[in-house]
Amino acid sequence: MVLVVIVAFLAGMGGILDEFQFHQPLVSCTLIGLVTGHLTLGIMLGGSLQFIALGWANIGAAVAPDVALAAVASSIILVQGGQGTHGIGSAIAFAIPLAVAGLFLTMIVRTITVAIIHLMDAAASRGNYHMIDFWQIVSLCLQGLRIAIPAILLLVIPASSVRGLLSSMPAWLSDGMTIGGGMVVAVGYAMVINMMASREVWPFFAIGFVIAAITNLTLIAIGALGLSLALMYLQLDKGGSNGGGSNNNGSSGSSSNTGDPLGAVLDDY
C-alpha cells in the first residue's frame, strides 16, 4: 500500500511537470501492477488507457483530463476487484469519469497555489531565493497529494467491498462497460492511424496485420522487423529525395518526393 501511494504521488507530480512521465498510464499502471503483484494486469490496463490518453496534453494553462488519477484509481480498482483480465473493461470505464473528476481536484490545488504565488512574490521582493524554492516544492507536493489522497481512500476500502460492488453489477451493465471501454480504446487506435496515414505508411500498416498473424514470432522479433523496415524506409526516402538531384515533383534538395509531412519530419531526423 505504501508503494502504491508513492507511485500515485509521483504520478500526481508528473501530471503537471510533464517531464518524467510517471503520470502516463503505461508507466503508472505498470508500476502499480508491479508493486501489487499483478504486473501483467497493470501492463494490459496501462496499454489500453495509453491509447485513450494519446490526444491528452497540457497546453499552456489548459490542463487535459487528469490521466494520472484515471490510471492510478482504475489500477487500484482492477487489483482490488480480483476479476483478472475480465475486469479490465470495467476499470477502463471507471477511468473516464475519474479523469474528469481529476480536473476538479487540480482546480482546487491551483486555487491554493494562487496564495502560494503571493508568498513567493513576497520572498522575491526580499531576495530570499531559498523560500522561493521552498514554495515551489510545496506547490508541487500539493499536486502529488492530489492523486495520493484519493489513492489512499481507495486503498482503505476493503477489497471485499470492491469485489462485492463489481460482482453485484448486472451482466448488462458490466458487459456494456467492457464493450464501451473497448470502443474508447479503438478511438485511440484511430487517432494513431490518423496521425500516420499517408501513401508511404499505409503499406507498413497492412504488413503489420500480416505479421500479427504469425504467432511464432516473439515481440522482440516483431520489434526488430519493425526497426528494420523503418531503416529501409529512411534509406529509400533519402535516396528518392536526393537521387539524381530531382524527384517526382521536379524539385531537388532534401524534400520528400511526395510532399508527405511525415516524410519531411523523418528527413529532419
N, C-alpha and C positions, 0 to 999 in steps of 0.2 A: 504493500500500500504506500509506503514511503517513496519507493522508486517511481510509482505511478504519479504521485504528487509532484515529484521532481521533474519528470517528463512533462507534465501539464504546465508547470511553472516555466520551463524553458520554451514550451510551445507558445505560451501567452506572450512572452517577451519577443519571440521570433515573429509573431504575427504583426508586430509593429516595426521591428527593426528591418525585416525582410533581408537579413544578412546571412544568418547561419541556417535558415530554412528548417528549423525544428518544427515549425507550425504546419509544414506540408504534410498531408495525410500519409503519404508513403513513408515519411520519417517517423512521425509521432505514433501512428497506429502500429508500425513495426516495432518501435521501442516498447510500447505498452504491451504488445503481444509477447515480446521477449522477456520482460520482467515479470509477467504473469504466467509464463509457461505455455502460452498459446501463440507461438511465433507464426505458424502457418496461417492461422486465422487473422492475425494482425496484418500480415503481408497482403492477404487477399482483400481484406476490407480497405486497407490503405491504397492499394492499387485501384480499386473501384472508385473510392472517393477522390483520388487524384485526378481521374478523368473528369469528374464533375467540376473540380476546382481549377481546371486549366484556364478558364476565362476569368478567374477572380484575381484581381490585382489591386493594390493600393495605389492610387494616382493622386499625388498631392495630399490635400486634407481629406479627400474622399476615401473612405475605408470600404473595402469589399466585404461581402458576407463573411462572418467570422469562421474561417475554415479551421482554426485552432480548436475552438470549443466543439465544433461539429466532429472533428476527428477524435479528440480525447473522450468526449462524452459517449459517442457511439461505440468506441472501442471498449469502454468500461461496461456499457450495456450488453455488448456482444459477449464479453467474457463472463459476466455475472449471469447472463441468461442461460448459459450452458446448452444452447441449441446447436452448437457447432456451425458448420457451413450453412445449415438451413436458416440460421438466424442472421446471416449477412444482409439479406434483403431488407429485413425489418430494421436492422441497425442503420442502413443507408437511408431508409425512410425517416427515421428519427433525426438523422443528421441535418436534413434540410431546415426544419423549424429551429433546430438548435443553432444553426448558422445565423438565422435572423435574430434569435434571442441574443446572440453574442454581440450584435450591433448595439443593442440597448445597453449591455454591460460596458462596452467600450465608450459609449456616450457618457455614462456616469463617471468613468475614470478620467476621461478627457475634461469633464467639467471640474473635477477635483484638481487636475493639473493646471487649470487656469489660475487658481490661488497659488499653486507652487511656482508658476512663472513669475508672479509678482514678488515672491520671496527671492527668486533668482535675480530679478531686476534690482532689488534692494542690495543683494550681495554684490552684484556687478558694480553698483554705484560706489560701494566701499572698496572695490578691488579685491574682494575675497573670492579667489578662484576655487578654493577648496570647497566652499559652501555651494558654489555653482555646480561643481562635480557631484557633491553630495545629493543635491536636489534632483539632478539628472538621474542618478541611480535610484532614488526614491520613486520617481515617476515611472521608471522602467520596471521596478519591482511591483508597483501597483498593477501594471499591465500583466505581469506574471501571475499575480494573485487573482486577477480577473478570470483566469482559467483554472488555477489551482483550487480555489474555494469551491466552485461547482464540482470539481473532481472529487474533493473531499466529501461533499454532501452525497454524491453518488456512491462513493465507497462505503459510507456509513450505512446506507440502506442494505439490509441483509440480502445476500444473493438469493435466498429462498423466496423473498418477496418479489424480486425481479423475475425469477423463473415463474412464479405464480402469475404475475401480471401478463407475461408473454404467453403462458400456457392458457390463460383464460380468454385470450383473444379468439373470436370465432374464426373459422377457417377462411371465410370470405375476406375478412379483414387482413389476416396475416398473409394470405396468398396475394391479395391486392397490393399490399405494401411491398412484397417481394417483386411483383411484376412492375410496379411503379418505380422501385429503386433501380431495376434493370433498365427501364426506359430512360431514366435520368442519366445513367452511365452511358447509354447509347448516344445521348446528346454530346457528351464529352468526346466520344469517338468521332462523331460527325464534325465537331469543331476542329479536331486534329486533321481530318481529311480535307476540310475546307481551307485550312492554312497551307496544306502541302499540295493541293490539287493543281496539276499542270500537265501539259503533254509529256514532259520529260519524266515526271514522277509516277504517273498512273501505271506504267508497266511494272515498276517495282512494287506497287500496291497489289497488282494481280499476282506477281511472283510470290509475294508473302502468303497469299491464300494457298498457293500450290505447295509451298514449303511447309505450311502448317499441317498439311495432311500427311506428311512423312513423320510418323510417330517415333521412328528410331533415332531421330536427331535430338541431341540434348540442347538445352538453352545456350550452352557455350558454343556449340557448333552453329546454331542459328545466328548467334551474335557475330561469330567470325565470318559467316557467309554474308551477313548484312554489312559488316565493315568492309569486306572485300568489294561488294557491289558499290558501296559509297565511294571507295577509292577509284574504282573503274569509272564511275560516273564523273568524278572530278577530273580524271585524266582525259577522258573523251571530250568533256565540255571544254577543257582548256585547249585541246587540240583543235576542236571545231571553231573556237573563237579566234585562235591565232594562226592556224594553219594556212599558209599561202597568203597571209596578210589580208584576207577577206572572209566574209561569211555570207550566209544566205540573204542577209538584208543589204548586201553590197557595201558594208562598212567594215572597217578594220579596227584593231585595238583589242581590249580585254572584255568587251561587252559580250553578253550571251548571244548566240546566233539565232535565238528565237524570241528574244526580248522577255524571257521569263524572269520575274522578280527573284524567284528562288535561286535561279542560276546566277544572277548578279550578286546575291548575298554570298553564295559559295565562292564566286570568283574573288570577292573581297578577302575571304579567308585563305 
